[in-house]
Amino acid sequence: MINQTSVTEFIILGFPEFPELQLPLFTLFLLLYLMAVLGNLLVICIICADQHLHTPMYFFLANLSALDIFSLTSVVPKMLAILMAKNHEISFVGCILQMYCYSIYAASEFALLTAMAYDRYIAICNPLRYLNIMNKRVCAVLAGASWIAGVLEPLPHNIAISTFSFCKSNIINHFFCEVLALVKLSCSDTSFIQTMNYTVGLYVVFLPFLLTLASYTLIISTVLKIRSSKGKSKAFSTCSSHFTVILLAYGTIIGVYIHPGSIDTEDPNKLPIAMYIVTLPLLNPLIYSLRSRELKVALKKVIMKIH
């Protein structure tokens, strides 16, 4: 029996179910991690360097890229150490901190995507007043609120988990300190924290989803009223990148986390979750780069300066 005071570290299993794939998985995740970090850093640098990109949409995109880098760095380096160096140990404090950092990302991402949906709503439904409404102060408030929400929302249940007693085991059946995997190891009464997780989950995912849905309902309604097909195409193109990212974010989290048995299963879908964590931050800059003419032009300018 191990109580909370004697637990100074946890053992993260990683992917023992794929013993022959440890090196290929390490190589795959390392490449995806480097590509995602470099891609998001490039987006941030281009937006900061080009005055033409100092607009609300690209300001939010830079924040999204920074958030993606933060989320990757909180999880992937330790996962790589488990795969390659067989370093499965993590301190109690380090585990709680990793869990909290990833929770910040999950909460901030959906809040930031909601702010971006509001930005697209103003751009399409009220274009003449767009720059007046989406001024620097409003953008800073929306972005700041997204980050603050991400920091504050998961704080209560992370503090609660840090006070739990862990007498069942100190072996985490996951590749990082995931909330549900950690709660399963506790011998404390976890009913409160499970209720809190459901409540926070609804607030973090469902409320932003409703606000985003409301924004796009108004956007589609406005676009359909445009008579010319060229006008409709141009209006849709202004929000196509963000809409694609929205579909990916909500689609993958529903597919990976929200399904029957996802809470109680003893064998979590670790590989799909790992791919979700690594590939979504990689796809975000690719989607915006491929669909945004301004970003492509700015990238060409940077390449030409280098040559």
C-alpha positions in Angstrom: 0.0 0.0 0.0 1.3 3.4 -1.0 -0.1 6.6 0.5 0.2 10.1 -0.9 3.0 11.1 1.3 5.2 8.2 0.2 4.5 8.7 -3.5 7.4 10.9 -4.8 7.2 9.7 -8.4 5.0 8.0 -10.9 5.9 5.4 -13.6 4.5 6.3 -17.0 4.1 3.1 -19.1 4.1 4.7 -22.5 3.4 2.1 -25.3 4.4 -1.3 -23.9 1.8 -2.9 -26.1 4.0 -2.2 -29.1 7.5 -3.4 -28.0 8.8 -3.8 -31.6 7.6 -0.3 -32.6 9.4 1.8 -29.9 12.0 3.1 -32.3 9.6 3.7 -35.2 7.2 5.5 -32.9 10.1 7.6 -31.5 11.2 8.6 -35.0 7.6 9.4 -36.1 6.7 11.5 -33.1 10.1 13.3 -33.1 9.7 14.3 -36.8 6.1 15.4 -36.3 7.1 17.3 -33.1 9.9 19.2 -34.9 7.7 19.9 -37.9 4.9 21.2 -35.8 7.1 23.4 -33.6 9.1 24.8 -36.5 5.9 25.4 -38.6 4.2 27.3 -35.7 7.3 29.3 -35.0 7.5 30.2 -38.7 3.9 31.4 -38.7 4.6 33.6 -35.6 7.8 35.0 -37.0 6.1 35.8 -40.4 3.1 37.5 -38.7 5.4 39.6 -36.5 7.7 40.6 -39.3 5.1 41.5 -42.0 3.1 44.7 -41.3 0.4 43.6 -43.7 -0.4 40.7 -41.4 -0.9 42.9 -38.3 -4.7 42.2 -38.5 -7.1 40.6 -35.9 -7.2 37.3 -37.8 -3.4 36.8 -37.9 -3.1 38.1 -34.3 -5.3 35.3 -33.2 -3.5 32.9 -35.4 -0.2 33.8 -33.8 -1.7 33.2 -30.4 -3.0 29.8 -31.6 0.5 28.9 -32.9 2.0 29.9 -29.5 -0.6 27.7 -27.7 0.2 24.8 -30.0 3.9 25.0 -29.2 3.1 25.2 -25.5 0.9 22.1 -25.6 3.5 20.1 -27.6 6.3 21.0 -25.3 4.3 20.0 -22.2 3.8 16.4 -23.4 6.0 15.3 -26.3 9.5 15.6 -24.9 8.7 13.3 -22.0 6.9 10.9 -24.4 10.1 10.7 -26.5 12.2 10.1 -23.4 10.0 7.1 -22.6 10.2 5.7 -26.1 13.9 6.1 -26.6 15.7 6.5 -23.3 13.3 4.2 -21.3 13.0 7.1 -18.8 9.6 6.2 -17.4 9.9 8.1 -14.1 8.3 11.4 -13.4 8.2 13.2 -10.1 4.9 13.8 -8.3 5.2 17.5 -8.7 6.3 17.1 -12.3 3.3 14.9 -13.1 0.8 17.4 -11.6 2.5 20.2 -13.5 2.3 18.3 -16.8 -1.3 17.5 -16.3 -2.1 21.1 -15.5 -0.1 22.4 -18.5 -2.0 20.2 -20.9 -5.3 21.2 -19.3 -4.4 24.8 -19.9 -4.0 24.1 -23.6 -7.3 22.2 -23.9 -9.2 25.0 -22.2 -7.5 27.9 -24.0 -7.7 26.3 -27.5 -11.5 26.2 -27.7 -11.8 29.6 -26.1 -9.4 31.0 -28.7 -11.2 29.3 -31.6 -14.4 30.8 -30.3 -12.8 34.3 -30.4 -11.6 33.6 -33.9 -15.2 32.6 -34.9 -16.4 35.9 -33.6 -13.8 37.7 -35.6 -14.9 36.0 -38.8 -18.5 36.8 -37.9 -17.7 40.5 -37.7 -15.6 40.4 -40.9 -18.4 38.9 -42.9 -21.6 40.2 -41.3 -20.4 43.7 -40.4 -17.4 44.4 -42.8 -17.8 48.2 -42.8 -17.3 48.4 -39.1 -14.8 45.5 -38.8 -11.7 47.5 -38.0 -13.6 49.7 -35.5 -15.1 46.7 -33.7 -12.1 44.4 -33.8 -9.6 47.1 -32.7 -6.4 46.3 -30.9 -7.9 46.6 -27.4 -10.8 44.1 -28.3 -8.4 41.6 -29.8 -6.1 41.8 -26.8 -9.0 41.3 -24.4 -10.3 38.3 -26.4 -6.9 36.7 -26.6 -6.1 37.5 -23.0 -9.4 36.1 -21.8 -8.7 32.9 -23.7 -5.4 32.4 -22.0 -6.7 33.4 -18.6 -9.7 31.0 -19.0 -7.2 28.2 -19.8 -5.2 29.0 -16.7 -8.1 29.3 -14.3 -10.6 26.7 -15.5 -8.5 23.5 -14.8 -6.9 25.0 -11.6 -9.5 23.7 -9.0 -9.6 20.1 -10.1 -5.8 20.0 -10.6 -5.3 21.3 -7.0 -7.8 18.7 -5.8 -6.0 15.9 -7.5 -2.7 17.0 -6.0 -4.2 16.4 -2.6 -5.4 12.8 -3.3 -3.9 9.7 -1.7 -2.5 7.2 -4.2 -2.6 3.8 -2.6 -3.5 1.6 -5.6 -0.4 2.0 -7.6 2.0 4.6 -8.9 2.0 3.2 -12.5 0.2 5.4 -15.0 -1.2 3.4 -18.0 -0.6 6.3 -20.4 2.2 8.2 -22.2 1.7 11.3 -20.0 0.0 12.4 -16.8 -3.5 12.4 -18.1 -6.3 13.4 -15.7 -8.4 10.3 -15.9 -5.4 7.9 -15.8 -4.2 9.6 -12.6 -7.6 9.6 -10.9 -7.9 5.8 -11.5 -4.8 5.3 -9.2 -6.3 7.2 -6.2 -7.8 5.6 -3.2 -9.5 8.8 -2.2 -13.1 9.6 -3.0 -13.0 10.7 -6.6 -16.7 11.2 -7.2 -16.3 15.0 -6.6 -13.4 15.3 -9.1 -15.3 13.2 -11.7 -18.3 15.5 -11.4 -16.0 18.5 -11.7 -14.4 17.0 -14.8 -17.8 16.6 -16.5 -18.8 20.2 -15.5 -15.5 21.7 -16.6 -15.6 19.6 -19.8 -19.1 21.0 -20.7 -17.9 24.5 -20.0 -14.6 24.2 -21.9 -15.9 22.3 -24.9 -19.7 22.6 -25.2 -20.1 26.3 -24.4 -17.5 27.4 -27.0 -19.0 25.0 -29.5 -22.4 26.6 -29.0 -20.9 30.1 -29.4 -19.0 29.0 -32.5 -22.1 27.4 -34.0 -24.0 30.6 -33.4 -21.3 32.6 -35.2 -21.2 30.3 -38.2 -25.0 30.2 -38.4 -25.1 33.9 -38.7 -22.2 33.8 -41.2 -23.9 31.3 -43.4 -27.1 33.2 -43.3 -25.4 36.4 -44.4 -23.4 34.7 -47.1 -26.5 33.1 -48.6 -28.1 36.5 -49.0 -25.2 37.6 -51.3 -26.5 37.5 -54.8 -23.3 37.0 -56.9 -21.6 33.7 -56.8 -18.2 35.5 -56.8 -19.2 37.4 -53.7 -20.3 34.2 -52.0 -17.1 32.5 -52.9 -15.0 35.4 -51.5 -17.0 35.5 -48.3 -16.6 31.8 -47.7 -12.9 31.9 -48.5 -12.4 34.4 -45.6 -13.5 31.9 -43.0 -12.6 28.5 -44.8 -9.3 28.1 -42.9 -10.8 28.7 -39.5 -13.8 26.5 -40.3 -11.5 23.7 -41.3 -9.5 24.0 -38.1 -12.8 24.0 -36.1 -13.9 20.8 -37.8 -10.5 19.2 -37.0 -10.5 20.3 -33.4 -14.0 19.3 -32.5 -14.0 16.2 -34.7 -10.8 14.7 -33.3 -11.7 15.4 -29.7 -15.1 13.8 -30.1 -13.6 10.8 -31.9 -10.8 10.3 -29.4 -12.2 11.3 -26.1 -16.0 11.4 -26.3 -17.2 7.8 -27.0 -18.8 5.1 -24.9 -16.3 3.6 -22.5 -13.7 6.3 -22.9 -14.0 7.1 -19.2 -14.0 3.6 -17.6 -11.8 1.6 -20.0 -8.6 0.2 -18.5 -6.9 0.4 -21.9 -7.1 4.0 -23.2 -6.7 4.8 -26.8 -3.2 6.0 -26.3 -2.0 5.9 -29.9 -4.9 7.9 -31.3 -4.6 10.4 -28.5 -0.9 10.8 -29.2 -1.6 11.4 -32.9 -4.2 13.9 -31.9 -1.8 15.8 -29.6 1.0 15.9 -32.2 -0.8 16.2 -35.5 -3.4 18.9 -34.8 -0.7 21.6 -34.0 1.1 20.5 -37.2 -2.1 20.8 -39.3 -3.1 24.3 -38.1 -0.2 26.2 -39.7 -0.4 24.1 -42.8 -4.1 24.8 -43.3 -3.7 28.6 -42.9 -0.6 28.6 -45.0 -2.3 26.8 -47.9 -5.5 28.7 -47.8 -4.3 32.2 -46.9 -3.0 34.2 -49.9 -1.5 36.9 -47.6 0.4 34.4 -45.6 1.8 32.7 -48.7 2.9 36.1 -50.1 4.6 37.0 -46.8 6.4 33.6 -46.8 7.6 34.2 -50.3 9.0 37.6 -49.2 10.9 35.9 -46.4 12.3 33.3 -48.7 13.4 35.9 -51.2 15.1 37.9 -48.4 17.0 34.8 -47.3 18.2 34.1 -50.9 
